[in-house]
């Protein structure tokens, strides 16, 4: 290889490296814009999900209030109770208290779409209920899942866990008639 050919090769290589460097910078800029767009879309979807959840809670509230008063004889009903204890915060969608003979608390967890993860989360909340509301210790605690969308065998799983189930029909939520022999789980304080 001659000196001229070597100089030309070095020059061509430098030009190619410069061009690749420019392309790399362009690719990085496109990637940053894509990541920014993805973050914004994720944020907007999260906001939409929260709004749908709030809409579902609002829609379910009146129906579940009727269920709590008519079926479970609740005479005190609280909507969206948020409690802090020992540095932890927990939100309970709907709480009904049946004083008198029944002496029971009914906690309704409202879900737009029920899945296994949400069911397990609801069970954990029910098990921890008396930690957040020690005033109700000594009362029987029952759980109710109220959901717009319950797919597959989840309805059976809810009942198997000893929880009541209410589902949406038309513009109302109705309590699903438990199967014969259904025994609701009583959550007790520790």
C-alpha positions in Angstrom: 0.0 0.0 0.0 1.4 3.4 -1.0 1.5 6.4 1.3 -1.3 8.0 -0.8 -3.5 5.0 -0.5 -2.8 4.9 3.3 -3.7 8.6 3.7 -6.9 8.0 1.7 -7.8 5.0 3.9 -7.3 7.1 7.1 -9.3 10.0 5.6 -12.1 7.7 4.5 -12.1 6.0 8.0 -12.2 9.3 9.8 -15.1 10.4 7.6 -17.0 7.2 8.2 -16.4 7.5 12.0 -17.6 11.1 11.9 -20.7 10.1 10.0 -21.4 7.2 12.4 -20.9 9.5 15.4 -23.5 11.9 13.9 -25.9 9.0 13.3 -25.4 7.7 16.8 -26.2 11.2 18.2 -29.4 11.3 16.1 -30.4 7.8 17.3 -29.8 8.8 20.9 -31.9 11.9 20.5 -34.8 9.9 18.9 -34.5 7.4 21.8 -34.7 10.2 24.4 -37.8 11.6 22.7 -39.4 8.1 22.5 -38.7 7.6 26.2 -40.2 11.0 27.1 -43.3 10.2 25.0 -43.6 6.8 26.7 -43.4 8.4 30.2 -46.1 10.9 29.2 -48.4 8.2 27.8 -47.9 6.0 30.9 -48.7 9.0 33.1 -51.9 9.8 31.1 -53.0 6.1 31.2 -52.4 6.0 34.9 -54.6 9.1 35.3 -57.3 7.6 33.2 -57.2 4.4 35.2 -57.5 6.4 38.4 -60.5 8.3 37.0 -62.1 5.0 35.9 -61.6 3.6 39.4 -63.1 6.7 40.9 -66.0 6.5 38.5 -66.6 2.8 39.4 -66.5 3.7 43.1 -69.0 6.5 42.6 -71.3 4.2 40.5 -71.1 1.4 43.1 -71.5 3.5 46.2 -75.3 4.0 45.9 -76.0 0.4 45.0 -73.7 -1.0 47.7 -75.2 1.3 50.3 -78.6 -0.2 49.5 -77.1 -3.7 49.7 -75.5 -2.9 53.1 -78.7 -1.5 54.5 -81.2 -4.0 53.1 -79.2 -7.3 53.2 -76.9 -6.7 56.1 -78.9 -4.2 58.1 -76.0 -1.7 58.4 -77.0 1.5 60.2 -73.7 3.3 59.7 -72.0 3.6 56.4 -68.7 5.3 55.5 -67.4 5.9 52.0 -63.6 5.9 51.3 -62.1 5.8 54.7 -58.4 6.5 54.8 -56.6 5.6 58.0 -53.0 6.0 59.2 -51.5 3.8 61.9 -47.9 3.3 62.8 -46.6 5.0 59.7 -48.8 3.0 57.3 -51.8 4.2 55.4 -54.8 2.1 54.2 -57.9 3.1 52.2 -61.1 1.2 52.6 -63.7 1.8 49.9 -66.9 1.3 51.9 -67.5 0.3 55.5 -70.9 -0.7 56.9 -71.6 -1.2 60.6 -74.5 -3.3 61.8 -75.1 -2.4 65.4 -77.7 -4.1 67.6 -78.1 -7.9 67.3 -75.7 -8.4 64.5 -72.7 -6.5 65.8 -70.8 -6.8 62.5 -68.6 -4.8 60.2 -68.9 -5.2 56.4 -66.0 -3.9 54.3 -66.7 -3.5 50.6 -63.8 -3.3 48.2 -64.8 -1.9 44.9 -63.0 -3.0 41.7 -63.4 -2.0 38.1 -61.7 -5.2 37.1 -61.2 -8.0 39.5 -58.1 -10.2 39.1 -56.2 -12.5 41.4 -53.8 -9.8 42.5 -56.7 -7.5 43.5 -58.4 -10.4 45.3 -55.3 -11.1 47.3 -54.8 -7.4 48.1 -58.4 -7.2 49.4 -57.9 -10.3 51.6 -54.7 -8.6 53.1 -56.7 -5.5 53.8 -59.4 -7.5 55.5 -56.9 -9.3 57.7 -55.3 -6.0 58.7 -58.6 -4.2 59.3 -58.6 -4.3 63.1 -55.1 -2.9 63.1 -56.5 0.2 61.4 -59.8 0.2 63.3 -59.2 -1.1 66.8 -62.4 0.5 67.9 -64.3 -2.3 66.1 -62.4 -5.2 67.8 -65.0 -7.7 69.1 -67.3 -7.2 66.1 -67.5 -9.8 63.3 -65.9 -8.6 60.1 -67.2 -9.7 56.7 -65.7 -8.9 53.3 -67.6 -8.0 50.1 -66.0 -7.6 46.7 -68.0 -5.3 44.3 -66.7 -5.5 40.8 -67.7 -4.4 37.3 -65.7 -7.1 35.5 -65.2 -10.5 37.1 -63.7 -13.0 34.6 -63.3 -16.7 34.5 -63.3 -18.6 37.8 -62.7 -15.5 39.9 -66.3 -15.4 41.1 -65.9 -18.9 42.4 -62.6 -17.9 44.0 -64.2 -15.0 45.8 -66.9 -17.2 47.3 -64.3 -19.9 48.1 -62.4 -17.3 50.1 -65.6 -16.7 52.1 -66.3 -13.2 50.6 -69.6 -12.0 49.4 -69.6 -10.8 45.7 -71.6 -8.0 44.1 -71.4 -7.5 40.4 -72.6 -4.7 38.0 -75.8 -5.2 36.0 -77.4 -2.4 34.1 -76.7 0.7 36.2 -76.6 -1.1 39.6 -74.5 -3.5 41.5 -76.3 -6.5 42.9 -75.2 -9.1 45.4 -74.6 -12.4 43.8 -76.6 -15.1 45.5 -74.1 -17.3 47.3 -74.3 -21.0 46.6 -76.1 -23.3 49.0 -73.9 -24.0 52.0 -71.9 -20.8 51.6 -70.3 -19.8 54.8 -68.9 -16.3 54.9 -65.5 -15.9 56.4 -65.5 -14.1 59.7 -62.3 -12.0 60.0 -61.4 -11.6 63.7 -59.0 -9.3 65.6 -55.8 -10.7 66.8 
